[in-house]
Amino acid sequence: DPAAPTERVEQSSTQPLTLSKMENPTRDDVNDPYDVLLLNIKENMNEGKSQTFFYWASTIMDQFQHTNTPIDYAMKLDADAILHLHDYFIFAHEHLPPAPYNTNIFAGALRDKAGWPSNAHPASELARYESFWGNEFEGVHLYLAGQCYLMSYDLCKFVAQEAPFSKTRVAKGGYLEGHEDHDVSAMVFHSPTPVHMITIGKSQRFWEHPVKGQPRWNRIEKRERARMNQQVFEGKRLRLY
């Protein structure tokens, strides 16, 4: 809906958070209508879609919190990233604490804002972008790459709570840079309790990114066939979960 807001992080008595069907579905959407989450917001990339998703995720996690099958984490994955589910299960088993020990956990590939252009903001506006990082982390300004990151249940709830304040802290406009991965990370780091960050290096990733073009897809197919058949692929025999 072009007239809808770009972000929803609270319940509304008049507007649902999700929609039941698409206005103009593609052929794939028609064939598999239950595989698409329809957030009731205006389509956008950097203006609140991820915050809305994590809020929605927290509402689903609420429903399972006191059951025998709580949902411990929510993951955001780019459309051009491919998850290797078997590798993720191994990673989760070895590194992601289950409930009730999954508190303030944030995991993904590390990025450093120090690599951004030095003239990204005029000197008069630096305070609202950098004062938090200067005060809390002595100028260290890190975030997790948007290609794939995940956070625990409590951080999903916190991001939804922090999202409205992110636009106003320090000065009008807040600390938002207009880059989804940075901005969601910045909200996470505003948590009043310490964040347990799990940094995932290239050799430790359970996903591929960017996956664009047929050659990359062909390589993924060959890799999976070799893994399932326990054949050597690019000099290695891949693990079955």
Secondary structure as GFF3:
##gff-version 3
##sequence-region A 1 241
A	DSSP	alpha_helix	27	31	.	.	.	ID=ss1
A	DSSP	three_ten_helix	33	35	.	.	.	ID=ss2
A	DSSP	alpha_helix	49	64	.	.	.	ID=ss3
A	DSSP	beta_strand	73	77	.	.	.	ID=ss4
A	DSSP	beta_strand	82	83	.	.	.	ID=ss5
A	DSSP	alpha_helix	85	95	.	.	.	ID=ss6
A	DSSP	beta_strand	105	112	.	.	.	ID=ss7
A	DSSP	three_ten_helix	113	115	.	.	.	ID=ss8
A	DSSP	three_ten_helix	123	125	.	.	.	ID=ss9
A	DSSP	alpha_helix	126	137	.	.	.	ID=ss10
A	DSSP	beta_strand	142	152	.	.	.	ID=ss11
A	DSSP	alpha_helix	153	166	.	.	.	ID=ss12
A	DSSP	alpha_helix	180	189	.	.	.	ID=ss13
A	DSSP	beta_strand	196	199	.	.	.	ID=ss14
A	DSSP	three_ten_helix	202	204	.	.	.	ID=ss15
A	DSSP	beta_strand	207	208	.	.	.	ID=ss16
A	DSSP	alpha_helix	214	228	.	.	.	ID=ss17
A	DSSP	beta_strand	232	233	.	.	.	ID=ss18
A	DSSP	beta_strand	236	237	.	.	.	ID=ss19
###
